Amino acid sequence: MKGLFIVFEGIDGSGTSTQASLLENYFLNNYKKAILSPEPSSGPIGNLIRQILKKRVILTEDSQKFDEQMAYLFAADRHDHLYNDVDGVFKLINEGCQVICTRYYFSSLAYNCQTKEDWNFIKSLNQRFPNPDLVIYINLPVESSLQRLSDRPQKEIYETKNKLIKVARNYRDIFAEYTGLLLQIDGTESKDIIHKKIIEFIQKKIIF
Ligand code: TMP
């Protein structure tokens, strides 16, 4: 039997990594194969992206050009992440493993778009990537996210108030029109309550 492809989305600091780990443990404790596989991925393009996000590699000072270059890199990383023959998402799913991703093409639409033209460009770059079996969107107010991020030692390129306000708006628009299976969760709840809601939803909606 094929595994599930489950994606977590949310602004930086919203708790997607914590919830993805809790979900992985839930599957493992129930004798299911499961793996965490974030984007940017651990592959060669994903590693380059991480260096750029930390400002170890500088692409350009021009913000419009930067967004466009990042959109291409994220899409190239996504293709590698899904389809590579070593640890690609579809290889793992076909082996019966539940693959849990923090971030997918929704993040490109949320983070790498400033205008309607950007939106159309990013939609077209990502149009051939299939929808996951389930998207879990953790909705956290920007103020709460900034408070959590202030405790972290290192800041990444997109972790600013203005950027996250735009990203949160983009997420709202994306999920207002998304037609796949979606769970939207209030990210201000405790991590245990959020985890419980996710498990209840999966048990109710997905047969596996
Ligand atoms: P992370 O915080 O989940 O590790 O993700 C790293 C950053 O990459 C985060 O700020 C969101 C950003 N990102 C994009 O801008 N576009 C994308 O397509 C993806 C997958 C991530």
Boltz pocket constraint, residues with backbone or C-beta under 6 A from the ligand:
constraints:
  - pocket:
      binder: B
      contacts: [[A, 12], [A, 39], [A, 40], [A, 53], [A, 74], [A, 102], [A, 103], [A, 104], [A, 105], [A, 107], [A, 108], [A, 109], [A, 111], [A, 112], [A, 156], [A, 158], [A, 159]]
      max_distance: 6.0
